[in-house]
Amino acid sequence: MLILDSIYYEIDSRRILNGVYIKIEPSSICGLFGLNGSGKSTIIRIAAGLLLPLSGTVFIDNKAFTNKSLKSRFTKIAYLPQDNFLPGDMKVSKFVNFFLKDSELDLENFIKPKLFSQNIASLSFGERRMLELIFIISLKRNYILLDEPFTGIEPRLIEKMLVLINGEADNGTGVLITDHYQHYVSQLCHYSYLQINGQSKKVDSPFNIKEHLGFFSLEK
């Protein structure tokens, strides 16, 4: 399992995370919900090893990580950040041949054939996001961390992304996901955590999120 245990984090002396505990199990999709600024992306970046908490420990399959340890975590974790990260000047065909040649996916179901002749930078935001998700999945890590994979993407592509993410969980991968399009995340989740006042609260059914938060409503 991937566990964040007693995680504390501050920005400019302001406490963002106040003893967060989150557990991501294999073959499951864990949703992370909360208001803007509640620390969702911070949690994901700490799990990925990009941020070092003030205190607390990240456990990956019973191994404790108390520093960033990016190289060690990379053997277990794949991380999809909010921002695009693929090389824009590379052709899609070259990227696929170099990085996705061993992919078990039928890529033409997710990438239109006409896009293969284009540079990555010329793709639409959604097309580029889809390629990034496929790349993350192709790394075949035990855990995948997805920070806003759906935001700004048309529903047609989101539906295909849902298929990919569900497939990963079916194959044994543990997934942690947060997104502003929370109704899509709710469709995926086996269980969820809510970020409130710097702490995490587990909710077994994502459809009870509004009830637990009271003032919080899922975005449509």
LUMPAKE-756023 format. One line per field, with one value per residue (C-alpha): x, y, z; residue in one letter. Coordinates in Angstrom, 3 decimals, decimal comma, always signed. Example, Ala and Ser with C-alpha at 12.3 -4.5 7.8 and 13.67 -1.06 7.14 Angstrom:
// residues 2
x +12,300; +13,670
y -4,500; -1,060
z +7,800; +7,140
type A; S
// end
This chain:
// residues 220
x +0,000; +0,903; +0,388; +0,853; +1,075; +0,851; +1,825; +2,331; +3,168; +3,434; +3,687; +4,942; +4,251; +0,646; -0,270; -1,630; -1,609; -2,182; -1,563; -2,926; -3,376; -4,279; -3,984; -4,075; -4,603; -3,659; -6,448; -8,359; -9,086; -8,939; -10,516; -9,225; -11,806; -11,737; -12,081; -9,495; -6,438; -7,186; -3,897; -4,933; -2,114; +0,336; -0,579; -0,008; +3,332; +4,478; +3,495; +5,447; +8,504; +8,477; +7,801; +9,247; +6,734; +7,455; +7,015; +5,413; +6,281; +5,325; +5,256; +5,424; +4,869; +6,067; +9,192; +9,417; +10,421; +11,346; +13,097; +12,272; +14,012; +12,748; +14,789; +13,630; +9,988; +10,027; +10,309; +6,922; +5,084; +4,051; +2,829; +0,670; +1,059; -1,434; +0,816; +1,799; +5,228; +5,836; +8,343; +6,300; +8,759; +8,621; +6,299; +3,612; +4,781; +8,333; +7,157; +4,957; +7,727; +10,266; +8,225; +5,115; +6,381; +5,807; +2,374; -0,298; -2,999; -4,561; -3,295; -5,497; -8,516; -7,175; -5,051; -6,487; -4,224; -4,090; -2,368; +0,695; +2,163; +1,808; +4,152; +2,976; +2,741; +0,130; -2,264; -5,313; -5,065; -7,226; -5,272; -2,018; -3,463; -4,568; -1,059; +0,393; -1,984; -1,110; +2,580; +2,084; +0,171; +2,827; +5,415; +3,659; +4,155; +2,411; +0,752; -0,420; -0,993; -3,286; -3,513; -6,468; -6,344; -9,801; -9,911; -10,486; -11,038; -14,102; -16,397; -15,662; -12,000; -12,754; -14,857; -11,874; -9,611; -12,042; -11,685; -7,886; -7,894; -10,431; -8,357; -5,294; -7,126; -8,422; -4,804; -3,774; -2,604; -3,460; -4,662; -4,941; -6,874; -8,135; -9,876; -12,158; -14,536; -15,511; -18,506; -16,112; -13,886; -16,965; -17,683; -14,249; -13,742; -13,866; -13,405; -12,435; -10,826; -12,002; -9,526; -10,993; -9,018; -5,752; -6,882; -8,194; -11,503; -12,224; -15,562; -16,372; -19,002; -18,027; -21,699; -21,926; -19,331; -21,827; -23,529; -20,249; -19,081; -22,412; -21,483; -19,460; -21,155; -19,842; -19,037; -21,012
y +0,000; +3,665; +5,454; +9,075; +9,061; +12,121; +14,555; +18,186; +20,955; +24,746; +27,530; +30,894; +29,777; +28,904; +25,311; +23,614; +19,992; +19,140; +15,444; +14,011; +10,246; +8,696; +5,083; +3,997; +0,274; -1,817; -2,429; +0,605; +4,200; +6,708; +10,132; +13,229; +15,995; +19,436; +23,135; +25,093; +25,657; +22,719; +21,020; +18,323; +18,981; +19,367; +15,882; +14,394; +16,170; +14,946; +11,381; +11,731; +13,011; +16,479; +18,190; +17,357; +17,556; +19,408; +16,047; +12,691; +9,690; +8,267; +4,463; +2,632; -1,106; -0,985; +1,029; +4,389; +7,522; +10,536; +12,495; +13,243; +10,114; +10,712; +7,943; +5,313; +6,367; +6,368; +2,568; +2,414; +5,652; +7,481; +11,077; +13,115; +16,833; +19,570; +21,141; +19,661; +18,068; +16,260; +17,778; +20,014; +19,908; +16,117; +14,474; +12,260; +9,343; +9,654; +9,877; +6,814; +4,802; +5,757; +5,761; +3,696; +0,955; -1,664; -0,373; -3,051; -0,533; -0,258; +3,308; +4,163; +3,819; +6,753; +8,759; +9,671; +8,358; +11,820; +13,169; +10,971; +13,339; +16,408; +17,884; +17,430; +21,209; +21,414; +19,012; +20,333; +20,467; +17,354; +15,399; +16,267; +15,303; +11,954; +11,270; +12,169; +9,814; +6,980; +7,634; +7,583; +4,311; +2,798; +3,165; +0,258; +1,491; +0,119; +3,455; +6,329; +9,862; +11,997; +15,726; +17,198; +14,929; +16,016; +19,774; +21,676; +18,550; +17,759; +14,956; +12,669; +12,444; +12,234; +9,123; +7,483; +8,524; +6,940; +3,660; +3,827; +4,625; +1,926; -0,538; +0,259; -0,432; -3,702; -4,617; -4,140; -0,514; +1,799; +5,207; +8,519; +11,179; +14,706; +17,000; +20,040; +17,951; +16,094; +14,257; +12,372; +11,466; +10,245; +7,807; +6,245; +6,027; +2,961; +5,265; +8,877; +11,324; +14,848; +17,587; +19,800; +22,185; +20,534; +17,031; +14,073; +12,325; +8,994; +8,579; +5,094; +6,370; +9,392; +10,206; +11,176; +13,933; +16,781; +15,393; +15,185; +18,678; +20,422; +23,623; +21,808; +20,981; +18,856; +20,854; +19,942
z +0,000; -0,413; +2,908; +3,914; +7,696; +9,977; +7,231; +8,240; +5,782; +5,930; +3,363; +4,649; +8,245; +7,337; +8,182; +5,048; +6,193; +9,826; +10,386; +7,129; +6,892; +3,528; +2,370; -1,285; -1,746; -4,795; -7,321; -6,101; -7,042; -4,214; -4,705; -2,968; -2,504; -0,922; -1,523; -3,494; -1,329; +0,959; +0,062; -2,415; -4,900; -2,008; -0,777; -4,217; -4,634; -1,211; -2,132; -5,391; -3,532; -5,076; -1,749; +1,665; +4,525; +7,743; +9,448; +8,746; +6,630; +3,251; +3,165; -0,155; +0,205; +3,841; +3,043; +4,821; +2,897; +5,017; +2,247; -1,378; -2,733; -6,270; -7,866; -5,383; -5,594; -9,376; -9,392; -7,635; -8,478; -11,649; -11,308; -13,687; -12,794; -13,616; -16,244; -19,613; -19,522; -22,816; -25,307; -27,593; -30,506; -30,820; -33,348; -31,883; -34,063; -32,762; -29,163; -29,586; -31,263; -28,628; -25,400; -26,123; -28,408; -25,689; -24,726; -24,499; -25,405; -28,834; -29,200; -32,159; -29,859; -27,844; -30,302; -33,704; -36,500; -38,131; -35,003; -35,433; -38,037; -35,785; -33,199; -29,624; -29,187; -31,952; -30,229; -28,429; -24,642; -24,336; -26,953; -25,257; -21,861; -23,236; -24,552; -21,164; -19,365; -21,740; -21,096; -17,312; -17,549; -19,834; -17,048; -15,280; -11,752; -8,660; -7,933; -10,122; -8,830; -11,013; -10,319; -12,252; -15,309; -16,576; -16,026; -19,274; -21,378; -23,453; -22,185; -25,163; -24,200; -20,485; -21,095; -22,783; -19,911; -17,448; -19,347; -19,072; -15,353; -14,525; -16,520; -14,449; -11,195; -12,655; -13,408; -9,772; -9,739; -6,851; -8,081; -6,229; -8,134; -7,595; -10,064; -10,211; -12,341; -9,222; -10,623; -12,942; -9,984; -8,107; -10,927; -10,513; -6,769; -4,592; -1,576; -0,974; +1,414; +2,165; +3,025; +5,744; +7,959; +6,997; +7,863; +5,890; +6,505; +4,858; +3,078; +1,786; -0,656; -2,777; -3,201; +0,477; +0,116; +0,081; +3,177; +5,096; +4,192; +4,415; +2,610; -0,050; -3,333; -6,165; -9,258; -12,376
type M; L; I; L; D; S; I; Y; Y; E; I; D; S; R; R; I; L; N; G; V; Y; I; K; I; E; P; S; S; I; C; G; L; F; G; L; N; G; S; G; K; S; T; I; I; R; I; A; A; G; L; L; L; P; L; S; G; T; V; F; I; D; N; K; A; F; T; N; K; S; L; K; S; R; F; T; K; I; A; Y; L; P; Q; D; N; F; L; P; G; D; M; K; V; S; K; F; V; N; F; F; L; K; D; S; E; L; D; L; E; N; F; I; K; P; K; L; F; S; Q; N; I; A; S; L; S; F; G; E; R; R; M; L; E; L; I; F; I; I; S; L; K; R; N; Y; I; L; L; D; E; P; F; T; G; I; E; P; R; L; I; E; K; M; L; V; L; I; N; G; E; A; D; N; G; T; G; V; L; I; T; D; H; Y; Q; H; Y; V; S; Q; L; C; H; Y; S; Y; L; Q; I; N; G; Q; S; K; K; V; D; S; P; F; N; I; K; E; H; L; G; F; F; S; L; E; K
// end
